[in-house]
Amino acid sequence: MEPDIARHRFTEPRQCVYWEKPELVRGGMKERFELIDTYEDDSHLRRYLLKCRECGQLYFHEFFEWIDWVEGNDPQYVTYIPVSTVEEAAGLAALDQFALQMASPALCINFPSDAEVPTVYWRKDAT
């Protein structure tokens, strides 16, 4: 049975540097986060439990890439959902990419195929 994420709002990580400066999340993940657990590690889908090296905040992380068979410019989407426990992260790992859109807040990096640069923002309300 999947967890009911649609009605659950995660705690806002106000103590984390990424809350006020989300653009800092771009770049080398290993420098910014400690890997706690791996749920999926595929070339087009990666899911991890990460811990912020600066403040210790836990994040469920997903990297998802659609394959663009026509143009070859694969759109990429990255989501960081702040969680309080390993169990919350495991519940998120059980969801598909679309169900994760119902979790908030979430730090998102969207890089559609027609964009020149990615957009970085906090989704503070579930879609």
C-alpha positions in Angstrom: 0.0 0.0 0.0 1.4 3.4 -1.0 1.6 6.1 1.6 -1.0 9.0 1.4 1.4 11.8 0.5 -1.3 13.9 -1.1 -2.5 15.0 2.4 0.9 15.2 4.0 3.0 18.3 4.0 6.6 17.9 5.0 8.4 20.3 7.4 9.9 23.4 5.8 13.7 23.2 6.3 14.1 26.9 7.3 17.4 26.2 9.0 18.9 24.9 5.7 20.9 27.2 3.4 18.8 25.9 0.5 15.6 27.3 1.9 16.6 30.9 1.4 19.1 30.3 -1.4 17.8 27.4 -3.5 20.1 28.1 -6.4 23.0 26.9 -4.3 21.8 23.3 -4.7 23.0 23.2 -8.3 26.4 21.7 -8.9 28.3 18.9 -7.3 26.0 16.8 -5.1 28.8 15.1 -3.3 30.1 18.4 -2.0 26.7 19.5 -0.8 25.2 16.2 0.5 26.2 13.0 2.3 24.7 9.9 0.7 22.6 8.0 3.4 20.7 5.4 1.3 20.1 4.5 -2.3 16.7 3.5 -3.5 17.2 3.5 -7.3 20.4 4.0 -9.3 19.6 3.9 -13.1 20.9 6.2 -15.8 17.5 7.9 -16.2 16.1 7.5 -12.6 18.1 8.0 -9.4 16.6 8.1 -5.9 18.6 8.7 -2.8 18.3 9.7 0.8 20.8 12.6 1.3 21.9 14.7 4.3 22.9 18.3 3.9 26.6 18.6 4.9 26.0 22.1 6.3 22.9 21.6 8.6 22.1 17.9 8.6 18.7 18.2 7.0 17.6 15.0 5.4 16.3 15.1 1.8 14.7 12.5 -0.4 16.3 13.2 -3.8 15.1 12.2 -7.2 16.7 12.7 -10.6 14.4 11.8 -13.5 15.2 12.1 -17.2 12.8 11.6 -20.0 14.3 10.1 -23.1 13.8 12.4 -26.2 14.1 9.9 -29.0 13.4 12.5 -31.7 15.6 15.5 -30.8 18.0 13.8 -28.4 17.8 16.7 -25.9 16.5 14.8 -22.8 14.6 16.9 -20.3 15.8 16.5 -16.7 14.0 17.0 -13.5 15.5 17.0 -10.0 13.5 17.1 -6.7 14.7 17.4 -3.2 12.0 16.8 -0.6 12.9 17.6 3.0 12.1 14.7 5.3 12.5 14.2 9.1 13.0 10.4 9.1 14.3 7.5 7.1 10.8 6.1 7.1 9.4 9.2 5.4 12.0 8.9 2.7 11.2 5.2 2.2 7.6 6.1 1.8 8.5 8.6 -0.9 10.7 6.0 -2.6 7.6 3.8 -3.1 5.9 6.5 -5.2 6.2 7.1 -8.9 7.5 10.4 -10.4 4.0 11.8 -10.8 2.9 11.0 -7.2 5.9 12.9 -5.9 4.4 16.0 -7.4 2.0 15.9 -4.5 4.7 16.3 -1.8 5.6 19.7 -0.5 7.7 21.6 0.1 10.1 20.4 -2.6 13.2 22.0 -4.0 13.0 21.5 -7.8 15.4 21.9 -10.7 13.6 21.7 -14.0 15.5 21.5 -17.2 13.0 21.0 -20.1 14.4 20.2 -23.5 13.6 23.7 -24.8 15.3 25.6 -22.0 18.8 27.0 -22.2 19.3 26.9 -18.4 17.4 25.0 -15.6 14.9 26.7 -13.3 15.5 26.3 -9.6 12.6 26.9 -7.2 10.8 25.7 -4.1 7.3 24.2 -4.7 5.7 25.1 -1.4 2.2 23.8 -2.1 1.3 20.4 -3.4 0.2 20.5 -7.0 
